Amino acid sequence: MAGSRLEKIGTIFNRVNGLLRSGALDPAERPIWFDVYHRFPPKVQPEYERPIPSQELRQIVYPEDLIRLNFYKIYGDSDVIDLKNESKKTTCQLFVDKYIALLNTAEDKEDLFMKTAETLKGQGVKLKNVNVKEVQEETLEDTKEKNKPNFSVKDILGDIPKKKTEDQAKNIMFDNLGLE
């Protein structure tokens, strides 16, 4: 077939159809999707030149996302998640579930976050505070100081003799020549 292989010019259906008509592709070897596509063609042809629809994506934010956000800001992510065991909930999910349960029964919603934390701690769930401000205030210099090596070149190579001054070098030359 003397057609273009570039996907911008024709659809894959047109290209496979051309191969079948020219005999380059045996009808028994045609792809499974070809008959379905031939019988039920799309309403809008999937062409490269087709304009992109101007449909804006909705922002999807669930109420529990804000709870999770605050949880991770305060307590961080210290869980190890077992991907094989879906029945075990993460600490964050336990917190969200307890928060929602207390939200339905609580009268005072201002301190609900702290009450939820206290309730979970009472049930034996370990929550470790992460001091976000301390982490953010740590500067690059502090990090360099912490990572500074505890050895020096002197420790590795030992005492290195000092360079001889010019006067010492002249004296050595004269001593070797026997002249003073």
Phi, psi and omega in degrees: 000135183262037180267175179274144177269359182281127184292348181286336188272318181220166179278165178295329177297314179298322181291316178292322177299318177296321178295321179292318181293324182279347180090003179288337179236125180291136180302333179288339182260009181293152181296155182297321185288344187298314181293322179295316180295321180294321181283323182235076181291153180291154179295320178244124182295135181281079181257152182294324185281351183300135180292146179284130180295140181269072180248120181278143179280140178283144173280121181255107177229119178270157180301325181287345177295324178291325177294315179299318180303311179294323179299311182292330176294319185273316188253349179072191181238093182250008181281146167257124186258126176269108184288342179279337183252094182281345183283338180276124182273150176285165178299321179296318180293322175299318180298314181297315180299316181293321179299314181294321178296317179288330180296323180288334183254344187280146174267321182263109184265357182288314183260024184294325181297313180291324178296322178296317179297317180295321179296315180293322177296324177294333179273000177097008178278131182272120176241122180251125178288137173250121180279095184297320182296320180295321180294318181289327183281346180294123184265173179295324180295320177298320180294320178295320179297320180293325184267009182293135181293149182264024179223165179229171179296324180298322178296323183282311186266347183082194180287129177257130180298143181289155178293143179280139179284171182296322180297318179295322180294321178295318179299320180294320179297315181292325179295321181290329180275343183082013180254140174219000000 
